[in-house]
Structures are given as C-alpha cells and as structure tokens.
Amino acid sequence: MKFQPYNHSEAALNERIAQIIYTEKKQGNEKEALRTIFQSIDFTTLEAFDNEEKINDFCAKALAFPKQEPHLSVPAICIYSPFVNQAKQLLKGSGIRVATVACCFPSGQMPFDLKVKEVEYCVEQGADEVDMVISRGTFLAGRYEEVFNEIKVIKETCKSARLKVILETGELQTVENIRKASEIAILAGADFIKTSTGKVPVAATPLAAIVMIDTIKEYYEATGKKVGFKPAGGMKTPDDALTYYYLVKHLLGEPWLNPNLFRVGTSRLANLILKEIG
C-alpha cells in the first residue's frame, strides 16, 4: 500500500495530544487503565552487569507479581540473548514470554550478516519475541530501501517469534522522519513498532507516539492488518504511562488494549502501578 502524505506540524500534533488526554481523563477509570498497562509491561533488564544470578532473581520477581495482586502478571520479560534459554526454563508454564534485543542493540552499528546471525542465535535459544533496532545512520542517510530490506530479512529470520522494530525516535528528531520510519517498519513486516531503546537521552514522547499510532491506524484502515505499538523509556510516573494508554485507546480503540497489540517499556514503574491499583 501507499501511505497518504502526513502533513501535520508539531504544534498541531501537540494540540491533538492535549485534547485527547483531556477527553480521556474526564472519563475516569484510571485504575482499570493502570491494570491494563501493568498487564502490558515488558519487564526488562538490559544492563552490562546482568549475569545468571541476576536473571534468576529477575525471573523470580516477574513470577511473584500475581502474589502481590491476584490475576495480574506481566506478559513478557526482556533480557539480553545469552540469558534467553535460562529464562525460558525458569518461566516455563507461567505464560510469561521471553523477549530479547538484537541487531547490535542499542546502536544498530553492525554488518548486516552478523545481525542476521545474532537473530538466528536468539531464535535457536528459544526467544518468543525479538526487539530489533534499526540502523538510524542508514535511515538518516536516506537509504530507505536498505532499511526496509534489513527489517524484512530479520522478520523472516524470526520465524514464529514476534518482531518489534525499535525506531529510536529521539534520534530521528522530526515528525517526517518518525512517520517515514514507521511506514518502512510496518510495510517490511513488523509485528510491533517501538519508540526507543531506552538508552538515549530522548526516549518515548507523546509526539513520537501519536505519529506512530496514526501510521498504524492508517495501515489498519487500508489493509485490515493490526500492528502493535510499544512506547519504551522515559516514563517516570504512572501518569506518563497513562498518556500512552490514552492515545492508543482514543485513536485505535479497545481492540488494541491487550498485550498482543500494546506493550509498555516501563519496568521501573511496575511496583508504583501496583500501589496505585491497590
């Protein structure tokens, strides 16, 4: 398909965002929204000092959430690839999926044949989901076809694993670039488009989110195919996470408010959200 021209200024988009948040907040149901958000959290540890012992503890925390709040669980954990097999064994039978990051996360700076081998390894280890980062340098150089082909091949390499494509919107900078990257990722086969790695100063923003969600909506209306959305990074309070929930709810509707189509990268808010719900 061919997307329509996206001629929206930052000012107009920010005005829409403010109006959507105002409208949604008036409806109340904040606790129910937070329950949905919690059940959409990709519980994540991506630190250089991660090791087997830390992953044991991390998986135990993920498994303990339903004991703190009955019937509430995170849908997935996200970890570095060397720990995927370990986590799969620890979480077996829990329903919690194992996601990992790939394609030279977070920089994307690696020869493409090595990116493919990295994803092959992730799949062999049993990853249920792969969060790949695009090469922003290639994109910003205007080599869009190259970016498209990389995503397409990685999607094929994932086999049955879901593919989330990280755009790193803070480095794309403009509305036009975020729109273009969203289009490329969706047309190349992304199951989700994701804002950020969480490893750069500017992570998820409502402005980037509305551009990405508008693109998902246009694609769905033209094809009937649903693509998921994941904001990640930069969320410091439950209210921050609620902003993204409100945008998804208002623009895409209830069918998107489940872990198959909505994920949130905000692990540090998990316990805060549980307190708000309780």
ROSENU-625762 format. One record per residue (C-alpha): residue number from 1; x, y, z. Coordinates in nm, 3 decimals, padded with zeros to 5 digits. Each point is the difference from the previous one (the first is absolute). Example, Ala and Ser with C-alpha at 12.3 -4.5 7.8 and 13.67 -1.06 7.14 Angstrom:
nr/east/north/up
1/01.230/-00.450/00.780
2/00.137/00.344/-00.066
This chain:
nr/east/north/up
1/00.000/00.000/00.000
2/00.097/00.364/-00.031
3/-00.044/00.218/00.305
4/-00.164/00.341/-00.030
5/00.211/00.316/00.043
6/00.034/00.083/00.368
7/-00.006/00.378/00.021
8/-00.029/00.070/00.372
9/00.206/00.257/00.186
10/00.138/-00.068/00.347
11/-00.226/00.274/00.135
12/-00.313/-00.158/-00.149
13/00.098/-00.345/00.125
14/00.070/00.127/00.351
15/-00.340/00.169/00.002
16/-00.164/-00.331/-00.098
17/00.192/-00.182/00.274
18/-00.114/00.249/00.265
19/-00.363/-00.028/-00.114
20/00.009/-00.382/-00.002
21/00.147/-00.017/00.351
22/-00.258/00.252/00.127
23/-00.287/-00.197/-00.157
24/00.119/-00.338/00.127
25/00.075/00.118/00.354
26/-00.352/00.138/00.031
27/-00.133/-00.353/-00.043
28/00.173/-00.123/00.316
29/00.074/-00.375/00.033
30/00.365/00.074/00.080
31/00.045/-00.315/00.209
32/-00.129/-00.221/-00.279
33/00.233/00.176/-00.243
34/00.294/-00.065/00.234
35/-00.095/-00.367/00.022
36/00.014/-00.019/-00.379
37/00.335/00.179/-00.003
38/00.145/-00.237/00.260
39/-00.112/-00.299/-00.205
40/00.179/00.156/-00.300
41/00.340/00.058/00.163
42/00.302/-00.163/-00.160
43/00.188/-00.051/00.328
44/00.354/00.083/-00.105
45/00.360/-00.019/00.112
46/00.259/00.101/-00.258
47/00.308/00.090/00.198
48/00.367/-00.074/-00.066
49/00.025/-00.158/00.346
50/-00.283/-00.252/-00.053
51/00.107/-00.356/00.081
52/-00.156/-00.340/00.071
53/-00.066/00.078/00.366
54/-00.169/00.329/-00.083
55/-00.219/-00.170/-00.262
56/-00.106/-00.259/00.260
57/-00.109/00.281/00.232
58/-00.161/00.194/-00.283
59/-00.212/-00.294/-00.114
60/-00.101/-00.064/00.362
61/-00.124/00.361/00.021
62/-00.204/-00.043/-00.319
63/-00.152/-00.321/00.136
64/-00.084/00.167/00.334
65/-00.220/00.279/-00.139
66/-00.325/-00.205/00.006
67/00.061/-00.064/00.372
68/00.007/00.376/00.063
69/-00.313/00.066/-00.206
70/-00.208/-00.307/-00.093
71/-00.058/-00.058/-00.373
72/00.259/00.261/-00.100
73/00.311/-00.108/-00.187
74/00.242/00.154/-00.246
75/-00.029/-00.150/-00.351
76/00.375/-00.023/-00.063
77/00.348/00.062/00.129
78/00.266/00.154/-00.223
79/00.365/-00.097/00.051
80/00.327/-00.032/-00.188
81/00.031/-00.307/-00.222
82/00.255/-00.203/00.205
83/-00.268/-00.042/00.268
84/-00.296/-00.098/-00.220
85/00.031/-00.375/00.052
86/00.044/00.042/00.376
87/-00.310/00.221/00.022
88/-00.205/-00.239/-00.215
89/00.066/-00.278/00.251
90/-00.074/00.219/00.302
91/-00.328/00.133/-00.145
92/-00.121/-00.327/-00.151
93/-00.374/-00.043/00.046
94/-00.052/00.356/00.130
95/-00.132/00.151/-00.323
96/00.269/00.270/00.018
97/00.173/00.035/-00.334
98/00.373/00.059/-00.046
99/00.106/00.292/-00.219
100/00.352/00.101/-00.090
101/00.170/00.286/-00.184
102/00.195/-00.038/-00.322
103/00.171/00.161/-00.300
104/00.281/00.153/00.208
105/-00.228/00.154/00.263
106/00.001/00.291/00.071
107/00.217/00.154/-00.276
108/-00.099/-00.212/-00.300
109/00.358/00.033/-00.123
110/00.096/-00.347/-00.119
111/00.044/-00.166/-00.341
112/-00.336/-00.136/-00.108
113/00.110/-00.362/-00.037
114/00.102/00.006/00.367
115/-00.338/00.148/00.096
116/-00.167/-00.295/-00.171
117/00.224/-00.245/00.187
118/-00.084/00.173/00.327
119/-00.373/-00.041/-00.065
120/00.052/-00.363/-00.103
121/00.168/-00.056/00.337
122/-00.289/00.168/00.185
123/-00.251/-00.224/-00.173
124/00.208/-00.314/00.062
125/00.012/00.088/00.370
126/-00.379/00.011/00.007
127/-00.085/00.371/-00.007
128/-00.374/00.058/-00.038
129/00.052/00.361/-00.107
130/00.286/00.195/-00.155
131/00.037/00.377/00.041
132/00.224/00.114/-00.284
133/00.142/00.349/-00.031
134/00.024/00.162/-00.341
135/00.317/00.162/-00.129
136/-00.077/00.368/00.050
137/00.315/00.095/-00.189
138/-00.120/-00.184/-00.309
139/-00.347/00.151/00.035
140/00.128/00.356/00.046
141/00.220/-00.045/-00.307
142/-00.322/-00.050/-00.197
143/00.066/-00.367/-00.081
144/-00.358/-00.100/00.074
145/-00.007/-00.310/-00.221
146/00.299/-00.137/00.190
147/-00.178/00.052/00.333
148/-00.315/-00.165/-00.141
149/00.195/-00.304/-00.125
150/00.179/-00.043/00.333
151/-00.329/-00.007/00.191
152/-00.156/-00.237/-00.255
153/00.287/-00.250/00.027
154/00.004/00.022/00.381
155/-00.375/-00.065/00.005
156/00.053/-00.313/-00.210
157/00.288/-00.107/00.226
158/-00.224/00.032/00.307
159/-00.221/-00.286/-00.129
160/-00.282/-00.028/00.256
161/00.150/00.253/00.242
162/-00.169/00.339/00.003
163/00.201/00.293/-00.131
164/-00.004/00.341/00.167
165/00.182/00.265/-00.203
166/00.162/00.274/00.207
167/00.014/00.331/-00.189
168/00.196/00.197/00.264
169/-00.219/00.303/-00.064
170/00.214/00.232/00.213
171/00.273/-00.028/-00.261
172/-00.237/00.033/-00.298
173/-00.094/00.345/00.136
174/-00.269/00.113/-00.246
175/-00.365/-00.091/-00.052
176/00.079/-00.079/-00.363
177/00.277/-00.244/00.094
178/-00.208/-00.175/00.266
179/-00.284/-00.038/-00.248
180/00.230/-00.136/-00.272
181/00.169/-00.249/00.235
182/-00.340/-00.118/00.124
183/-00.119/-00.059/-00.355
184/00.316/-00.192/-00.092
185/-00.016/-00.223/00.309
186/-00.368/-00.081/-00.047
187/00.029/-00.075/-00.372
188/00.307/-00.220/00.067
189/-00.202/-00.221/00.234
190/00.041/00.131/00.356
191/-00.240/-00.155/00.249
192/00.056/00.304/00.226
193/00.161/00.337/-00.045
194/00.182/00.125/00.309
195/00.118/00.351/00.082
196/00.333/-00.047/00.169
197/00.280/-00.209/00.144
198/-00.012/00.194/00.324
199/00.375/00.053/-00.038
200/-00.001/00.353/-00.147
201/-00.086/00.335/00.165
202/-00.333/00.041/-00.184
203/-00.207/-00.318/00.017
204/-00.378/-00.033/-00.039
205/-00.191/00.326/-00.045
206/-00.371/00.060/-00.060
207/00.090/00.178/-00.325
208/00.183/-00.304/-00.139
209/-00.279/-00.225/00.128
210/-00.283/00.181/-00.179
211/00.189/-00.009/-00.331
212/00.061/-00.373/00.037
213/-00.358/-00.073/00.108
214/-00.142/00.205/-00.288
215/00.212/-00.211/-00.237
216/-00.122/-00.326/00.157
217/-00.359/00.121/-00.031
218/00.036/00.098/-00.365
219/00.155/-00.339/-00.081
220/-00.280/-00.184/00.181
221/-00.272/00.199/-00.176
222/00.158/-00.074/-00.339
223/00.088/-00.368/00.052
224/-00.189/-00.135/00.301
225/00.335/-00.106/00.154
226/00.077/00.096/00.358
227/00.350/00.109/00.107
228/00.087/00.041/00.367
229/00.145/00.307/00.171
230/00.258/00.017/00.279
231/00.117/00.321/00.167
232/00.324/-00.060/00.192
233/00.227/00.211/00.216
234/-00.045/00.336/00.165
235/-00.307/-00.083/00.208
236/00.055/00.114/00.359
237/-00.352/-00.005/00.143
238/-00.321/-00.200/-00.051
239/-00.145/00.314/-00.161
240/00.269/-00.020/-00.269
241/-00.107/-00.355/-00.084
242/-00.366/00.101/00.005
243/00.068/00.256/-00.274
244/00.094/-00.280/-00.241
245/-00.296/-00.211/00.109
246/-00.234/00.293/-00.071
247/00.149/00.058/-00.346
248/-00.037/-00.366/-00.095
249/-00.352/-00.023/00.141
250/-00.120/00.318/-00.169
251/00.158/-00.056/-00.342
252/00.000/-00.380/-00.038
253/-00.271/-00.105/00.242
254/-00.061/-00.286/00.242
255/00.120/-00.276/-00.239
256/00.357/00.129/00.047
257/-00.012/00.006/00.381
258/00.147/-00.344/00.057
259/00.355/-00.142/00.008
260/-00.029/-00.131/-00.356
261/-00.009/00.357/-00.132
262/00.107/00.227/00.285
263/00.321/-00.027/00.203
264/00.168/00.249/00.228
265/00.370/00.024/00.079
266/-00.016/00.136/00.353
267/00.132/-00.264/00.241
268/00.091/00.252/00.269
269/-00.368/00.096/00.029
270/-00.126/-00.354/00.062
271/-00.011/00.026/00.380
272/-00.127/00.360/-00.009
273/-00.287/-00.107/-00.223
274/-00.082/-00.289/00.235
275/-00.022/00.250/00.290
276/-00.235/00.222/-00.201
277/-00.222/-00.298/-00.081
278/-00.007/-00.131/00.358
